[in-house]
Amino acid sequence: MTHPIFVSVALDVPLLPPLTYKAADGTSPKVGDRCVVPLGKRQEVGLIVGLSDQTDIPAEKQKTYIRLLNETEPLGTTWLKLTKFSADYYQHSWGEVAIAGLPSFFRSKPRPRYLQSLERLRKPFAKKKVTEQQTELSLNDDQRQAVEAVKNSHGFAPFVLHGVTGSGKTEVYLRMMENVFQEKPQAQILFLVPEINLTPQLEARVRAHFPDKVIVSMHSGLANGERARAWLACHEKRAQILIGTRMAIFASLPNLALVVVDEEHDLSYKSGEGIRYSARDLAVKWAQLKSIAVVLGSATPSLETWSKVRSGHYRLLTLSKRAVPGACLPALTVVNPREQKTVKGFCTEVIDAISETLEKKQQVIIFLNRRGYAPVLTCPTCGWLSKCPHCSTYAVYHKYNGRLVCHHCGWSSPVYRCCPDCGNVDLIPMGAGTQRIEETLGQLWPQARVLRIDRDSTLRKNAAKEAFEAVHAGEVDILVGTQMVAKGHDFQRVSLVVVLNIDAQLVSANPRSEERAFANLMQVAGRAGRFGLPARMIVQSRFGDREIFAALAQQNYPRYADYLLGIRKAEWSVPYVSQALLMADATTIDKALGFLEHAKALAENIIEEEHFEGIVVYDPIPMALMKVADKERGQLLVESGSKLLLTKFLRQWYRSLCSVKTTVHWTMDVDPADV
């Protein structure tokens, strides 16, 4: 077929299969090209996913595409397969995934001077100056064996690099990448990280190791033009290494030869809106389609990943000791605040440990995964609480700007001068957030240099980078922060970690909460003692006798993961079953639940008619956080012991749901992170 006449075009429209258009005279479309097509009364950018020399569409109804956008190489076959798989698995049209996976420049209709703009995106990347000399680190036996295992692998090979915090996983990644380039100098590598604030730090480390390679990054902190430029450099094979957050999974990498997913357990890899994909899972699919190795690294792998290790589907690479000679894991102490005297929320043992650490001119981390000054403001006279008027939760008190802020919908209001119910002027903050702890630390240790790092303190561009540089430079004595301080940072002077309010996670109704608490504890513990200093970790908790602390004391993730897997298997829950969650929101909870009841009836009809035995449909219930931004929300859980069976069922169910006329907004989440 030398000159196709008809093209199949995938468009960013829900449920819409690829549409057939006639090729414009004098053009030579290819699979993977973009084009502008008429769709109703508007014009849309679509992706050509098929060619044919014939069609069943009558000649009078045939439409011709308006413009062929072939100024760049067509998207590759493997990339198209990845987006097709994603669309089928996460229940979207092919175009919804494929077009949404492109930077905005490439999914928008060409504007005037389009070609000039495209050439500007092709401007070569300037060589960035390497600020620090990369010293060649010698690998220990565990590290060397991990590097050799990946080097000697053939075809699709999923590995789990599990190492204690500070075991040198990044150095292992770099050596694995080095081996790839030695074998294939023009290879491309995808390196995924969970957090934006980790990207510059990691990029600097990779750049120092590979000064001759073009290294680009992709994350939401970049402007649209910067993302488009990085994407195009990867697509045209001018960039060899792409470092990015979950959005980078849909970058076009024709010469992809290795995929690395750092901190693979992190929730940031799961999209919480739009196409609710898991970048970690799609990274494994990328590797399978390309027949290459994928390395999932973490000190605390997700239970889904660990279960695949135990079943033999993934190969385990273990780093059992810290990379720096003399570096030790912190000794754990759990103190019960009900059994010790407390001062401003700190147990006396914690106060003594902080004072002792400061006297030694060493650094302290206070970990509290709750930002703001206090979770709620209350009136002691009548019991009024600072509820968000738009959500079924409390507005958090932010003292430094004098406002109440909802962390769910963004509603904000100046702090009331008096109780809105009874007029009492003495409103009291209840509980503690990072702002209050920062204030308390200043009162208890006025001579100490205290720095708070959380989302509020790092809003300004480069603020997080500057803050962490201050810690590394020894300009901070006590660092108080949220999860931002818990991972990916090599603090040389930290010898004490204090954890506050972990009990909120230990008593949560969320079945995954304790698993995540353990990951947080392991990660933040790993910030101490990385460079030979004797280290301690003190956790204030009322539940010191739980298995989570016994495993933490040994820094023994396999022990705790196997313990949790035993519970999950007995309860027949994830990862032993596959799940999908149908979520609905409306002006009232009755409307939301009414739609879900109808959805349940549709599901049961499909199960009966198509003999989908093994599909379990639960009753609709309100979501744990029922009201957000004036919308009341419900959920309906569906699960099965067979992922393949569930996918087939969801495909039919989703189409049935799309045919329902309703004012209720609904979303389907396959493999939900929270149930």
N, C-alpha and C positions, 0 to 999 in steps of 0.2 A: 504494500500500500504506500505509494510514493507521495500521494497528495490527498490526505483525508478530507472529506467533505463535511463531516459532522463531528462535533465535540461534545463530551459530557462534562458539564460544569457544576462543581460543588459550590453552593452559596451559603452564606451565614444566615440561614433561616431555619427555625426549629422544624424538625420532622421532614424537611424537604429533601427528597433524594436528588442526586445530580440530574440537572435538566439538559436536554439536548438542544444545541444551537448549530446553525450552519456557519461554516467558516467563511469569512469575508474573502472575496476574490483577491488573489495576489498575496495571500498570507500562508504561512506554513506552520501551523500550531503544533506543539509537542505536549505530551503528557507532562504536567508539572508547570506549564506556563500559566501566568495570570491573564485575565482578560476582563474587559468591561462589557456587561451584557444588559439588555433591557429586561426588567422584571416588573410587570404591571406598568405603572406610570413613572417608575423611577429607574435609575441605572445603578447597578451594583458591580463591585469587583468580585469575580469568582475565580476558581481554580480549575483548570482543565485536568480531569482525572481519567479520561478515556477518549479514544478516537474510533471512528467508524466510517465506512464508505456508504452506509445505508441507514435508513430510519423508517419507522412505521408512521411517523407524523405526516399527515397530508401536506402537500406542497404549499397550499394556501395558508397553513398555520405555522409553517416553519419561520423561525426568527434567526436573524444573523447577529453574531456578536458585533459590538460597536467598535472595539479596539482590542488588538492583541498586545499585551504587555510582555514582550519578550526581550527587553533590553538587558535582562539578567538571565543567567543560565536557568533552565527549568528546575524545579524542585525534584529531588531524587526519589527513586522508587521506594527506598527504605523509609524515607521521611513520610511519604504518602501512606505506606503501610502502617507506620506508627500512629498517624492521625486517624486512619480508618479504624484501627484497633481501639483507640481511645474513644472514638465516637460510639462504636458498638458496645463497648464495655460500660461506659458511663452514661449511656442512653441519650445521645445527642445526634444531630445530623452530622455527616462528614464535614460539610462546609462550616458548621458552627465551631468545630475543633480546629480545622485546618486554617481557616481565615483568621480566627481569633488568635492562633499561634504565631501569626506574622506581626511584626512591628506596625504601628499605625500608618507609617509612610507607605508600606507595601499593601495595605488592605484598603486604602482610600483611593477614590478616583483621582487620576493625575490632575494636578493643578497647572496653571501656566508656569513655564520654565521648569517643568518636571524633569526633563533630561539634564538641565544644569544642576538641579538639586541632587539628582542621582550621582552625577560626577563628583559633587562635593562630598557625598557619602563615601566615595571611593578614595578620598584623599588618604595617602599612606599614614599609618600610625607612626608618630615620632618615637624614637627610642627613648624610653624613660630612663632617667639616670638612676643607677642602683646606689642607694644611699649607704648601704652597709655591705661589707665584704662577706660573701658567703663562705663560711669555713666548712671544710669537708668533715662531717661527723662519722665516726666509725660505728658500724652497726653491731649490736649484740647478736647472739645466736638466734633468738626469737625473731628479731627484725630481718635478719639475713634469710632465714627460712621462709618468711612471708613473702619477701621480694622474689626469691627463687621460685616459689610455688606459682605465682602469677606469671613469671617469665616463661616457665615451662608448660603453661596451660595451652590448650588448643581449642579453637572453636568457642562456643558459648560456655563460659565458666563463671558462675556466680560465687564470690568469696565474701565471707564476713570477717573483717579485721577487728577482732575484739581485744582490746588492751586496756589495762588499768589507766586511769588518767595520768598523763605525764609519761606514757610509755613510748612516745616518739612516733605516733601514727603519721603525723605530717611528713616526717623524714622518710618513712616507709613509702608513702604515696609518691614522693618526689623520686625516689629510686625506681619505683615501678614505672613511672612516666619516662624516666631516663632510659630504661631498657626498651620501651616502645619506640622512642626516637632513634635509638641505636639500630634497631631492626628496620624501622620505616621512617626515614627522615622527614617525609612529608605528611606524617600521620597527624590526626587531630585528637585532642583529649577533652572530654567534658568533665569538669570538676564542680560538683554541686555542694553548696554550703547553705545552712538554714537561715542565717541572719545577715541582713545588709551590713550591719556594723562589723561583721567578721570579714567581709569581702576585701576591703583595702589592706588589712593586715596580712591576709593570706596571699593576696596578689603580690604584695611586696616580697614575701618569702619565695613565691614561685618565680618571680621575675629575677631575683638574685640568683636562683639556681639555674635558670634558663635565660641568660641575657641575650642569646641570639634568636630567641623565638618571639613571634608576635603574640602577645597575650592580651585578651580583651575580657571585659566583664559585662554582665547583664543582670540588672536588678531594678526594682521600682524606684530607687533613689536617683536614677539617671534620667536625664531629659529624653524625650521621644527621639530626637535626632541622634543622641549618643547611642541609644539602644539600636536604632536602625543601622547606624554605622558599624557597630559591633556585629550585628546579625549578618550584614552583607559581607563583612570580612570573613566570617566563618563560612558562609554560603559559597563564596568565591575562592575558598581554600587559602586565603591570605593570612588568616589567623590560625595558629596551631593549638592554642590552649584557650578554652573558654571557662572562666570562673563565674558562677552565677547562682542565684537563688532559684526557686522552683520554676520561674518563667523561662529559664534557660533550657529546660527540657525540650522545648519545641524549636530550638535553634536548628538551622540546617547545617549539618556537619557531614559532608560527603565522604571525608576520609577518616571518620570516627574509628579509633582503634582501642580506646580504653575509656571506661566510665568510672568515676569515683564519686561516691556519695558520702560526705563527711557528716558525722552526727546523724546517722540515718534514722534514728528514733524520733527526731524532732518533729513536733506537730506542724511546724511551718511548711513542711513539704506537702501537706494536704491543703488544697485550696478550699476556702470557706465560702466562696461565692462563685457565681457563673458555672463554668464546667468544674465540678468538684472532683478534680483528679488528684492522684497521689504522684508527685514527681519521683519519689523513691521507686514506686512500683513501675512507673513508665521507664525509669532508667534501666531497670532489669529487662523490660521488654525491648528497649533500644538495643541492649547488648545481645539479646536473643536473636533479633532480626539481623544484626550485623555479624553474628557469630564471633563475638569478642568477649573479653573478660569484663566483669563489673565487680567493683570492690565496695562493699557497704561497711563503713567504719563507725565504731561507737564503743564507748566504755560500757554503755547500757543499751544494747540492741533492743528494738521493739520485740514484744512477745511474738508477733507475726513472723518476724525474721528469725528469732531464736527457735521457734517451732520448726522452721525449715532446716535449720542446722541439725536439730535433733532427729528429724526425719531423713536426713541425708541428702536433701535437695540442694543445700548450700554447703560449701566447704568452709570449715572454721580455721582461721589463722589466729593464733593467740600470742599476745605480747604480755607476758606474765609479770614483768618488772619495769620499773621506771628507767627511762633512757639515760638520765644523768647519773653518773657514778655517785653513790652516797645519798641520792635522793630517796626519801622515805615517804610512805603513806602516813597520813595523820592518824594519831590515836584518838579513838572516839570516846566521848563521855556524854551520857544522856542524863540531864538533870530535870527533876520534876519541880515545876514552879509552885506546886501545892505543898511541897515538903521543905522548901527552902525560903528564906526571907528574900523578898524581891524589892528592888529599888528602881522606881520608874520603869518597871517591866523587865528588868534584868535580875537574874538570880545572883546571889552574892558570889557564887563560884565563878560565874561568867565575868563579873566585875573584877575579881581578883586576877583572872587570867588575862583580861584585856590590859590591866595596869602592868602586870608583869611583862607582857609582850612589848608594850610601849617603852618600858624601862630598858629593854634590850635593843631599842631602836629598830624593831621589826614591825611588819605591817599586819593589820587585822582586817578581815572581811566580815561584815555583818550582812547576812543574807535574809531578806524578807520579801517574799514575792507578793507585795501589796503596795502599790504606789499611792501617793496622796498623804495627807496628814492623819486622817482618821476615816475609817470605813463609813461612819455615820455620826451625825450630830443629833443630840437628844435634849429634850426638856425634862429635867428631873422633877418638875412640879406635876405635869399632866401626862408625861410619857410620850409626847410627840417625837416622831423620828423623821429625819430628812429623806423622805421618799422622793424618787424621781416621779414627776407627774405623768410621764410618758411610758414608764417601764415598771414592771413589778419587782423593783429592786431599789436599793438606797442610793442616794446621791452622795458621793464621797466628798469629804471636807478637804479642800486645798487651802491651807492657811496662808501660804506665801502670796497668793493673789486674791485672797479673801473671797473665794467662790465655792459653791457647791457644784460638783461636776458628776454627771452620769457617765460611767465608763463604757456604757453599752450603746446609748443613742447620741451622746455628745451634748445633751442638754446642760446648760450652765446658768447659774444665777448667783448674784451677790449673796453673801451670807446674811441671813435675816438678823436684824438688830434685836428682835425679840421673838418669842415663840408665836407663830401664826395662829395657834389655837387658844392660848391662855394669856399671852402678853408677857410672860416671864422673860427677863433680859439675860438670865444666866443660863445660856445654852452650853452643853458640855459635849466635847468630843469623846466618842467611845471607840476603844481599840486603837491600834497604831498602824500607820503606814510609814513608808520610808522617810517622808518629811518629818514626822514626829520623832522617829528614831534619830535622825540627823540632829534635831534640836536637842534631844536628850543627851546624845553623845557630847555635844558642845557644852552642856551643863556639867556633866560628870567628869569630863576631861578637857577643860578649857584650853589647856596648852597644846592639845593634839590638833593636827591638821585633818579635818574631816571632809570627805568628798562624797556626794550622793550621785549615783549613776542609775537613772531609770528613764522611761520614755519622756517624762516631763522635763528632765534636766538636759536632755540631748536633742531638743527640737531644732535648734539652730544647726545649719549645715556644718559638718566637721566637728560638732561639739563632742560627740562620742569619741572620735579619734583623739582629740586633744585631751579629753579626760583620761583615757587609758594611757596616753603618753605620759601624763603627769604621774600616774601610779607607777609606771615602769621606771620613771626617772627618780623615784623615791621622794617625790614632793607631797605625798599623801601618807598619813599615818593610819587612818581608819577609813576604809571604803565601805559604804553602805549602799546596797542596791538590790535589784530584782534579778530575774534570770539573765539579764544582760551581762552580769559580772560572773556568771557561773560556768561559762564554757569558752574554750578557744583561746585563753589568755595565759601566757607563761609569766606569772608574777614571780620575780626572783626573791623578794623579801617577805612574802606572806608566810607566817608561821602559825597563825590562828584563824580559824573560821568559826563563826557563831551563827547558828540557824535559829530563827524565831518563827513562831506560829506555823510550824509544819503540821500541827494537829488539825488545822482546817482541812487539809487534804486527806489526812488519815481517817476522818470521820465523814467524808463526803459520800453521797449516795452514788456518785458516778463510779461504775465498776472498774474504770481504768485509772482512777485517781491515785490509788496507792502505788501502782506501777510508775506513774509519772512522778510521784513524790520521791520514790527511790532513785529515779534518774536524776532529779534535781539535787538530791543529797549527794549522790556519787559525783556529779559534775562539780558542785561547789566545793566538795571535799578535795577534789583534784587540783584546786588552785593553791593549796598549801603544801609546803615542803618539797617543791619541785626542784630546788637547787641545793639540797643538802641540809637545810635547816630542820632541826627537830620540830615536828608539827603536831598541832592538836586540832580537833574539831569538837565543839560543844553544841549539843542540840537541846533546846528547852522543849520538853514534851512530857505529857502525862502518860504516854504509852510506851515507856522504855522496855517493857517486857515483850514487845511484839517481834515477830520474825524479821521484820524489815530492819531493825537495829542490830540484830544478831548478825545478819548478812553484811550490813554496812560496816560493822566493826572489823570484819575480815576483808572488807572490800571485795566480797565474793559475789559477783553478779550471777554466775551460773547457779549457785545455791538458791538464790532468791527467785531467779527466773524459772527454775525447775519447780520450785515450790508453788509459784503462781500458776504455771502451766498445769500442775496437778489439780488445782482448784478449778481452773477453767474447764479442764476435761471432765471433771466430775459434774460441773454445772452445765456442760455442753454449750459453752459460749465461745466467742472469738478467742483464739484463731481456729477452733475446731468447727465452727460454722461460718458461713458467709452471710452478710447482712446487707440490707438496703433500707433506707429510711425515707419515707414520704413525709415531707413537712408542709404544713399549710398555715397561712396567716390571713386573718380577716379583721373586720372591725369589731367582731364579737367572737368569743370562743365557741359559741354555739354554731356559728357559720363555719368556722374552721373544722370543728369536729363533725359537723353535718357532711361536709365535703369528704372528709376522711372515711366516714361510715359508708358513703356511696362508693368510694374507692375500694373499700374492703369488699363490698358486695361484687364489684367488677372483678376483683382478684379471685374471689371464691368461684365465680362463674367460669373464669378462664382455667382455674385449677381443675374444676370438674369436667369441663368440656375437652380440655387438652390432656387430661390425665397427668398433670404435674404433681405426682405423688412425691412427698418429701418437702413441699413448700409449706412453711408455717406462717400464717398471717395473724398478727396479734390485734387486740382491740385498740382503737384510737385513744390517745390520752393527751392531756395538755403537756406542753414541754416544761422542763424544770424551771426555766425562766419564761413564764407564760406570756408576758407582755413586754414588747420591745418597740419603741418608737410608735406608740399608739396602735400597734397591731398585736392581736391576740393569737397565740400560736399553739398548734397541736401537732402531733406526730403519730405515724403509723409504722410499725416495724415489721419487716418481712425477712425471713431467714431460711436457710437450707444448708444441709450438710454437703451439698454439691454446688461448687461455684459455677460450673457449666450449666447445670439445670436452672440455677437462679438467674443467670444471664439470659437464657432463652425465655424464661417466664417474664422477666422485666421488660424485654423487648415488646412483647404483646401487651402487657399491662400498661406500659408507657403510652403506646399508641391509643389504647382505649381511653386513658385519662385525657389525652390531648383532644379527644372528640367531645369531651364534656364541656358544655357551656356553663361557665361559672364566673363570678366576680372574685372568687377566692384565689389568691396567689399561692402557687404550690411549687415545690422543688423536690427532685429526687436525688438522694445522696447514696451512691454505691460505696460500700466499705466505709461507713461513717466513722469519724473519729470519736464522736460522743453519741451515746444513746440514752 
